[in-house]
């Protein structure tokens, strides 16, 4: 191999190849999550309907982000961006629920 080719191979990015059974496992987990969401919607959980639905959706979103968007084997900068986006989503939820819960029409 020429020196130039060896040098370019040393600086090539590392690509992780996820085995196919992992993808099938994630697909199965997403299918179970979907069925669990459907089942939770058929029973009356009172005030817990929304938090349970959001929890299941959050778990499914994390699975998609980690495996299908390949964040699990990405750089630290990608992790920082993903974590920051979830923190920002949390801020938006807190502000939205704070506004909703302090409305005057709820006090009637």
RAQUI-V565275 format. One record per residue. PHI is phi in whole degrees, -180 to 180 (NA if undefined). PSI is psi in whole degrees, -180 to 180 (NA if undefined). D_FIRST is the distance of its C-alpha to the first C-alpha in Angstrom with 1 decimal. Layout:
[[PHI | PSI | D_FIRST] [PHI | PSI | D_FIRST]]
This chain:
[[NA | 141 | 0.0] [-72 | 158 | 3.8] [-60 | -37 | 6.5] [-66 | -42 | 8.2] [-67 | -40 | 6.3] [-64 | -40 | 6.4] [-65 | -40 | 9.9] [-70 | -31 | 11.0] [-71 | -31 | 10.4] [-68 | -29 | 12.5] [-103 | 10 | 15.2] [-73 | 143 | 15.4] [-68 | 147 | 19.0] [-82 | 129 | 19.9] [-113 | 122 | 21.8] [-89 | 134 | 24.4] [-106 | 117 | 25.6] [-82 | 131 | 29.3] [-65 | 150 | 30.6] [-59 | -39 | 33.1] [-60 | -29 | 36.0] [-65 | -43 | 35.8] [-63 | -40 | 36.4] [-66 | -38 | 39.3] [-64 | -42 | 40.7] [-67 | -41 | 40.6] [-60 | -43 | 42.2] [-63 | -43 | 44.9] [-63 | -39 | 45.6] [-67 | -38 | 46.0] [-66 | -42 | 48.3] [-64 | -41 | 50.4] [-61 | -38 | 50.5] [-66 | -44 | 51.8] [-65 | -37 | 54.4] [-66 | -38 | 55.4] [-62 | -45 | 55.8] [-62 | -45 | 58.0] [-65 | -41 | 60.1] [-64 | -29 | 60.5] [-77 | -17 | 61.9] [-89 | -13 | 64.5] [-112 | 150 | 66.1] [-89 | 111 | 68.0] [-105 | 9 | 66.4] [67 | -129 | 68.5] [-71 | -14 | 66.9] [-87 | -3 | 63.7] [-57 | -52 | 62.7] [-68 | -48 | 60.6] [-61 | -37 | 58.9] [-68 | -43 | 57.9] [-63 | -42 | 56.6] [-67 | -36 | 54.6] [-64 | -45 | 53.2] [-64 | -43 | 52.1] [-64 | -37 | 50.6] [-65 | -42 | 48.8] [-63 | -44 | 47.3] [-64 | -39 | 46.1] [-65 | -40 | 44.6] [-64 | -40 | 42.7] [-62 | -44 | 41.3] [-64 | -44 | 40.2] [-65 | -46 | 38.7] [-68 | -43 | 36.8] [-99 | -49 | 35.4] [-81 | -24 | 35.5] [-98 | 2 | 34.6] [60 | 32 | 31.9] [-75 | -26 | 33.4] [-56 | -36 | 33.2] [-114 | 28 | 29.4] [-95 | 180 | 29.5] [-74 | 168 | 29.3] [-65 | -32 | 32.4] [-63 | -39 | 33.3] [-63 | -41 | 33.7] [-62 | -41 | 35.9] [-61 | -43 | 38.0] [-65 | -44 | 38.6] [-65 | -45 | 39.6] [-65 | -41 | 41.9] [-63 | -37 | 43.4] [-67 | -37 | 44.2] [-69 | -37 | 46.0] [-64 | -41 | 47.9] [-65 | -40 | 48.9] [-61 | -41 | 50.0] [-62 | -42 | 52.1] [-61 | -44 | 53.7] [-64 | -40 | 54.6] [-63 | -45 | 56.1] [-62 | -45 | 58.2] [-66 | -40 | 59.5] [-65 | -47 | 60.4] [-69 | -33 | 62.1] [-64 | -40 | 63.9] [-66 | -45 | 65.3] [-64 | -43 | 66.3] [-76 | -16 | 68.0] [-103 | 14 | 70.0] [-70 | 144 | 71.5] [-68 | -30 | 75.3] [-71 | -13 | 75.8] [-76 | -21 | 74.4] [-79 | -9 | 77.4] [-72 | NA | 80.0]]
